[in-house]
C-alpha cells in the first residue's frame, strides 16, 4: 500500500499533467467550429434518469468534426456524469480526466471545476461504498481543486455542490456540527441563485442531521421540501433518495402506513431507474419494514434482492449492512 507521501506525489504528478495538457496550445487546431443543437437534450435526459440515452447522444456528437470546443467539453463531461450514474465508474473517470486534459479546459473553468468535482465524487463512492479507505484522500484533493475553481470564478452552483459533498464526508466521519454548517451554507447559496439541484442535495443531508438531533419537525420540513423539488424532475435520482428518506422518517416514528407508502414509491422509481445505490437503499428499507410488520417472506425477498445487487456491484457498505440485518432477522 502506498504511503501518504507517495500518494500526494502521485497526485501532484497527475495534476501537473492535467495543467500541462490544458496549456498545450499546439494541440488546438485553427479550423472554425460550430455548436451542437443536442446540449439541452442531453442535459434533460440526464436529469430525467435516461442516462444511457444521454451518453449515447453525447458520444455520437463527439464524432462531429465541426463541434466547437465548448461543446466538446460539454459532451465529454456529460459522458463522465452519465456513466457515473450508470455505475460504469472507470469510464466515468476516463471522461472526467479528458475534460481536465482538454487543450482549452482552462478557458472554461465551469467544465474543469465540474470534472474535478466528478472525480471527487467517484473517489467518495470508492471510499463510502466500496470501502477503499485510501480513496478518501484523493476524493478530498479533487474536491479541494473543484472548490478552488468555483470560488475563483464565482461558480456558485458548483460551490454549493462541493459544500454538500464535503458535508456528507464530514457527516460519515461524525463531524456533525461541521457537516450541518456545510449543508446550511450550501442551501443559502442554492436558494440565492435558484439552483434546484443544490437545494435538493443539501436539504436531504441537512434533514438527516436534524433528525439525528431529534429536531423532527425541522427534519420533516427539509425531507418534504427536497421531495417536492425532486419530483418535479421526472424519474429523477434525487426523487428516489427523497422517497427513501421520507419513508425512513415515518418508520422511525412507527407511522407504518406512511412509511410503507413512501418505501413502495421509492421501490418503483428505483427499479425504473435500475440504479444500484438507490435499489439497495430501497430494498434495505423494505426488508426492515416487512420484518417489523411480521411479513417474513417479503422481508426475505427484499433481503435477497438487495444483497445480490450489493455483491454484484461491489458495494461493500451495503453488503455488510444486509449481512448484519439478515443475522438479526432470519
C-alpha positions as CSV (number, residue, x, y, z in Angstrom):
1,X,0.0,0.0,0.0
2,X,1.3,3.5,-0.9
3,X,2.3,5.9,1.9
4,X,0.5,9.2,2.3
5,X,3.6,11.0,0.9
6,X,3.7,8.8,-2.2
7,X,0.0,9.3,-2.8
8,X,0.5,13.0,-2.6
9,X,3.4,12.8,-5.0
10,X,1.2,10.8,-7.5
11,X,-1.5,13.4,-7.1
12,X,1.0,16.2,-7.9
13,X,2.3,14.4,-10.9
14,X,-1.3,13.9,-12.2
15,X,-2.2,17.5,-11.5
16,X,0.9,18.7,-13.3
17,X,0.0,16.5,-16.3
18,X,-3.5,18.0,-16.4
19,X,-2.1,21.5,-16.3
20,X,0.4,20.7,-19.0
21,X,-2.2,19.3,-21.3
22,X,-4.6,22.1,-20.5
23,X,-1.9,24.7,-21.5
24,X,-0.6,22.9,-24.6
25,X,-1.8,25.4,-27.3
26,X,-0.1,23.3,-30.1
27,X,-2.9,20.8,-29.7
28,X,-5.6,23.4,-30.7
29,X,-6.5,23.3,-34.4
30,X,-7.3,26.6,-36.1
31,X,-10.4,25.4,-38.0
32,X,-13.6,27.3,-37.1
33,X,-16.1,25.1,-35.3
34,X,-19.9,25.1,-34.9
35,X,-22.2,24.4,-32.0
36,X,-24.5,21.4,-31.3
37,X,-28.2,21.5,-31.0
38,X,-28.2,18.5,-28.7
39,X,-26.8,20.0,-25.5
40,X,-30.2,20.7,-23.9
41,X,-31.5,17.3,-25.0
42,X,-28.6,15.5,-23.3
43,X,-28.9,17.7,-20.2
44,X,-32.6,17.0,-19.9
45,X,-32.2,13.2,-20.4
46,X,-29.6,13.2,-17.7
47,X,-31.9,14.9,-15.2
48,X,-34.7,12.5,-16.1
49,X,-32.6,9.4,-15.4
50,X,-32.3,8.5,-19.1
51,X,-28.5,8.1,-18.6
52,X,-27.9,5.5,-21.3
53,X,-29.6,7.6,-24.0
54,X,-27.8,10.8,-22.8
55,X,-24.4,9.0,-23.0
56,X,-25.2,7.6,-26.4
57,X,-26.1,11.0,-27.9
58,X,-23.1,12.6,-26.3
59,X,-20.8,10.0,-27.8
60,X,-22.4,10.5,-31.2
61,X,-22.0,14.3,-31.0
62,X,-18.3,13.9,-30.2
63,X,-17.8,12.3,-33.6
64,X,-18.8,15.6,-35.2
65,X,-15.6,17.1,-36.5
66,X,-17.1,20.5,-36.7
67,X,-18.0,20.6,-33.0
68,X,-16.7,23.7,-31.1
69,X,-14.5,23.4,-28.1
70,X,-17.1,24.4,-25.5
71,X,-19.5,21.7,-26.8
72,X,-16.7,19.1,-26.9
73,X,-16.2,19.8,-23.2
74,X,-19.9,19.7,-22.5
75,X,-20.3,16.2,-24.1
76,X,-17.1,14.8,-22.6
77,X,-18.4,16.0,-19.2
78,X,-21.9,14.5,-20.0
79,X,-20.3,11.2,-20.7
80,X,-18.4,11.3,-17.4
81,X,-21.5,12.3,-15.5
82,X,-24.0,9.9,-17.1
83,X,-21.6,6.9,-16.8
84,X,-21.2,7.7,-13.1
85,X,-25.0,7.3,-12.6
86,X,-24.8,4.2,-14.8
87,X,-22.2,2.9,-12.4
88,X,-19.6,2.5,-15.1
89,X,-17.1,4.1,-12.9
90,X,-13.9,3.5,-14.9
91,X,-15.5,5.1,-18.0
92,X,-16.7,8.0,-15.9
93,X,-13.3,8.6,-14.5
94,X,-11.8,8.5,-18.0
95,X,-14.1,11.2,-19.4
96,X,-13.8,13.5,-16.4
97,X,-10.0,13.3,-16.9
98,X,-10.4,14.0,-20.6
99,X,-12.2,17.3,-19.7
100,X,-9.4,18.4,-17.4
101,X,-6.7,17.4,-20.0
102,X,-8.5,19.1,-22.9
103,X,-6.3,21.8,-24.5
104,X,-8.8,24.6,-23.8
105,X,-10.2,23.5,-20.5
106,X,-8.5,26.4,-18.7
107,X,-10.7,28.7,-20.7
108,X,-13.8,27.0,-19.5
109,X,-13.5,26.8,-15.7
110,X,-17.1,25.6,-15.2
111,X,-16.4,22.3,-17.0
112,X,-12.9,21.9,-15.5
113,X,-14.4,22.5,-12.0
114,X,-17.3,20.1,-12.6
115,X,-14.9,17.5,-13.8
116,X,-12.7,17.8,-10.7
117,X,-16.0,17.5,-8.7
118,X,-16.9,14.4,-10.7
119,X,-13.6,12.8,-9.8
120,X,-14.0,13.7,-6.2
121,X,-17.5,12.1,-6.2
122,X,-16.1,8.9,-7.8
123,X,-13.4,8.6,-5.1
124,X,-16.1,9.4,-2.5
125,X,-18.0,6.4,-3.8
126,X,-14.9,4.2,-3.7
127,X,-14.4,5.3,-0.1
128,X,-18.0,5.2,1.1
129,X,-19.5,2.3,-0.9
130,X,-16.5,0.1,-1.9
131,X,-14.8,0.7,1.5
132,X,-11.5,1.7,-0.1
133,X,-10.1,3.7,2.8
134,X,-7.2,5.1,0.8
135,X,-9.7,6.7,-1.7
136,X,-10.8,9.4,0.8
137,X,-7.6,11.4,0.5
138,X,-7.9,11.5,-3.3
139,X,-11.6,12.5,-3.0
140,X,-10.7,15.4,-0.8
141,X,-7.9,16.6,-3.1
142,X,-10.2,16.5,-6.2
143,X,-13.0,18.3,-4.2
144,X,-10.5,20.9,-3.0
145,X,-9.4,21.6,-6.6
146,X,-13.1,21.9,-7.7
147,X,-13.9,24.3,-4.8
148,X,-10.9,26.5,-5.6
149,X,-12.1,26.8,-9.2
150,X,-15.7,27.5,-8.1
151,X,-14.7,30.3,-5.7
152,X,-12.1,31.9,-8.0
153,X,-14.6,32.0,-10.9
154,X,-17.8,32.7,-8.8
155,X,-19.4,29.4,-9.9
156,X,-21.9,29.3,-7.1
157,X,-23.8,26.2,-8.1
158,X,-20.5,24.3,-8.1
159,X,-19.6,25.8,-4.7
160,X,-22.9,24.6,-3.3
161,X,-22.3,21.1,-4.7
162,X,-18.8,20.9,-3.2
163,X,-20.2,22.0,0.2
164,X,-22.8,19.2,0.0
165,X,-20.2,16.5,-0.8
166,X,-17.7,17.7,1.7
167,X,-20.5,17.9,4.2
168,X,-21.5,14.3,3.5
169,X,-17.9,13.2,4.1
170,X,-17.9,15.1,7.5
171,X,-21.3,13.5,8.3
172,X,-20.0,10.0,7.8
173,X,-16.9,10.9,9.9
174,X,-19.2,12.0,12.8
175,X,-18.3,15.7,12.4
176,X,-21.9,16.8,12.7
177,X,-21.5,20.5,13.5
178,X,-19.2,21.0,10.6
179,X,-21.3,18.9,8.2
180,X,-24.6,20.8,9.0
181,X,-22.7,24.1,8.6
182,X,-21.8,23.0,5.1
183,X,-25.4,22.0,4.3
184,X,-26.7,25.3,5.7
185,X,-24.3,27.3,3.6
186,X,-25.0,25.2,0.5
187,X,-28.7,25.8,0.9
188,X,-28.1,29.6,1.2
189,X,-26.2,29.7,-2.0
190,X,-28.6,27.5,-3.9
191,X,-31.6,29.5,-2.9
192,X,-29.9,32.7,-3.8
193,X,-29.3,31.5,-7.3
194,X,-32.4,29.3,-7.7
195,X,-30.3,26.2,-8.1
196,X,-32.9,23.5,-7.6
197,X,-30.5,20.5,-7.7
198,X,-28.4,22.2,-5.0
199,X,-31.4,22.8,-2.8
200,X,-32.3,19.1,-3.0
201,X,-28.8,17.8,-2.3
202,X,-28.3,20.0,0.8
203,X,-31.9,19.6,2.0
204,X,-31.6,15.8,2.0
205,X,-28.4,15.7,4.1
206,X,-29.5,18.6,6.4
207,X,-32.7,16.7,7.2
208,X,-30.7,13.6,8.2
209,X,-28.6,15.7,10.7
210,X,-31.7,17.4,12.1
211,X,-33.4,14.0,12.6
212,X,-30.2,12.7,14.4
213,X,-30.5,15.7,16.7
214,X,-34.2,14.9,17.5
215,X,-35.5,18.0,15.7
216,X,-38.2,16.1,13.9
217,X,-40.4,18.9,12.7
218,X,-37.4,20.6,11.0
219,X,-36.2,17.3,9.6
220,X,-39.6,16.6,8.1
221,X,-39.7,20.1,6.6
222,X,-36.4,19.6,4.8
223,X,-37.2,16.0,3.7
224,X,-40.6,17.1,2.3
225,X,-39.2,20.1,0.5
226,X,-36.4,18.1,-1.1
227,X,-39.1,15.6,-2.3
228,X,-41.3,18.3,-3.7
229,X,-38.4,19.8,-5.7
230,X,-37.2,16.4,-6.8
231,X,-40.5,15.0,-8.1
232,X,-40.8,18.0,-10.5
233,X,-37.9,16.4,-12.4
234,X,-39.4,13.3,-13.9
235,X,-37.7,10.0,-12.9
236,X,-35.1,11.8,-11.0
237,X,-32.4,10.1,-8.9
238,X,-32.8,12.6,-6.2
239,X,-36.6,11.8,-6.0
240,X,-35.8,8.2,-5.2
241,X,-33.4,9.2,-2.4
242,X,-36.0,11.7,-1.0
243,X,-38.7,9.0,-1.0
244,X,-36.4,6.6,0.9
245,X,-35.7,9.4,3.4
246,X,-39.4,10.2,4.0
247,X,-40.2,6.5,4.5
248,X,-37.3,6.2,6.9
249,X,-38.6,9.2,8.8
250,X,-42.1,7.8,9.3
251,X,-40.7,4.3,10.0
252,X,-38.6,5.7,12.9
253,X,-41.8,7.2,14.3
254,X,-43.7,3.9,13.9
255,X,-46.1,5.6,11.5
256,X,-46.1,2.5,9.4
257,X,-48.8,3.3,6.8
258,X,-46.9,6.4,5.8
259,X,-43.6,4.6,5.8
260,X,-44.9,1.9,3.5
261,X,-46.4,4.4,1.2
262,X,-43.0,6.2,0.6
263,X,-41.0,2.9,0.6
264,X,-43.1,1.4,-2.1
265,X,-42.9,4.6,-4.2
266,X,-39.1,4.5,-3.8
267,X,-39.0,0.9,-4.9
268,X,-41.0,1.6,-8.1
269,X,-38.8,4.6,-9.0
270,X,-35.6,2.8,-8.1
271,X,-36.5,-0.2,-10.2
272,X,-37.4,2.1,-13.1
273,X,-34.0,3.8,-12.8
274,X,-32.3,0.5,-12.3
275,X,-29.5,2.2,-10.3
276,X,-27.8,0.0,-7.8
277,X,-27.3,2.5,-5.0
278,X,-31.0,3.6,-4.8
279,X,-32.1,-0.1,-5.3
280,X,-30.0,-1.2,-2.3
281,X,-31.4,1.6,-0.2
282,X,-35.0,0.8,-1.2
283,X,-34.7,-3.0,-0.7
284,X,-32.9,-2.5,2.7
285,X,-35.8,-0.3,3.9
286,X,-38.4,-2.7,2.7
287,X,-36.6,-5.6,4.3
288,X,-36.7,-3.9,7.7
289,X,-40.2,-2.7,7.2
290,X,-41.7,-6.2,6.5
291,X,-39.6,-7.7,9.2
292,X,-41.2,-5.3,11.7
293,X,-44.7,-5.9,10.4
294,X,-44.3,-9.7,10.5
295,X,-44.2,-10.5,6.8
296,X,-41.0,-12.5,6.9
297,X,-41.4,-13.9,3.3
298,X,-41.5,-10.4,1.9
299,X,-38.7,-9.3,4.1
300,X,-36.5,-12.2,3.0
301,X,-37.3,-11.4,-0.7
302,X,-36.1,-7.9,-0.4
303,X,-33.1,-9.0,1.7
304,X,-32.1,-11.4,-1.1
305,X,-32.6,-8.9,-3.8
306,X,-30.6,-6.2,-2.0
307,X,-27.7,-8.5,-1.0
308,X,-27.5,-9.8,-4.6
309,X,-27.2,-6.3,-6.0
310,X,-24.7,-5.2,-3.4
311,X,-22.5,-8.2,-4.2
312,X,-22.9,-7.7,-8.0
313,X,-21.9,-4.0,-7.8
314,X,-19.2,-4.5,-5.2
315,X,-20.9,-2.1,-2.7
316,X,-19.2,-3.4,0.4
317,X,-21.1,-1.0,2.7
318,X,-24.5,-2.4,1.5
319,X,-23.2,-6.0,1.6
320,X,-22.2,-5.5,5.2
321,X,-25.5,-3.8,6.1
322,X,-27.6,-6.6,4.5
323,X,-25.5,-9.3,6.1
324,X,-25.8,-7.7,9.6
325,X,-29.6,-7.2,9.1
326,X,-30.0,-10.8,7.9
327,X,-28.2,-12.1,11.0
328,X,-30.7,-10.2,13.2
329,X,-33.9,-11.1,11.3
330,X,-33.5,-14.6,9.9
